[in-house]
Amino acid sequence: AQSVSQHNHHVILSEAASLELGCNYSYGGTVNLFWYVQYPGQHLQLLLKYFSGDPLVKGIKGFEAEFIKSKFSFNLRKPSVQWSVTAEYFCAGTDFTGGGNKLTFGTGTQLKVEL
Amino acid sequence: DAGVTQSPTHLIKTRGQQVTLRCSPKSGHDTVSWYQQALGQGPQFIFQYYEEEERQRGNFPDRFSGHQFPNYSSELNVNALLLGDSALYLCASSLNRWETQYFGPGTRLLVL
């Protein structure tokens, strides 16, 4: 079965530090990958997505992710974090088996940025 | 343009009862998916509806059922509630069954 793994469950950073959150997937063929963010008290929001083409994708608020097919990875990066990006981050993927865009999520990474 | 809306926002039920949750997709979206998010976990796929039929289903028992209406809105029904059904239930919609899913705020269900 397809799976998505996030190995960092809790991350604490100081403001201005660089961020990299790991995500690995198990799909064997064509895959679409996503990062969603859930700010405290808010709903899941799309941060960025990879469908095809340039493996380096840019999202909102200065986030980017790189799709590395050989490593089955889709890590999220941000060069310098601010307190305002404290949130829970979810990696998700779909391979359209079953005829639809069912998403499989990782368990999430709780990011806390300290002032 | 309104996003995905869900009702109610919170709900408290007792074991054995039945519950119905509702979802209205974003304007122009015809596909609705439902997810269950337990505390500290990522969302788990329950099922997906388009053209008023269930098209994909996750590993959830038959106690979980749904419906999609001609206006693309959807309901999730859970029968014979168990304590373990306590979770945040998320609805997501997409332009079609291939495009990006956008999530609503969720309904938090507590089963006592």
Interface residues (C-beta under 8 A of the other chain):
Chain A: V4 Q6 F34 Y36 Q42 H43 L44 Q45 L46 K49 F90 A92 F96 G98 G99 G100 N101 K102 L103 T104 F105 G106 T107 G108
Chain B: T31 S33 Y35 G40 Q41 G42 P43 Q44 F45 Q48 Y50 R55 Q56 G58 L90 A92 S94 R97 W98 E99 T100 Q101 Y102 F103 G104 P105 G106
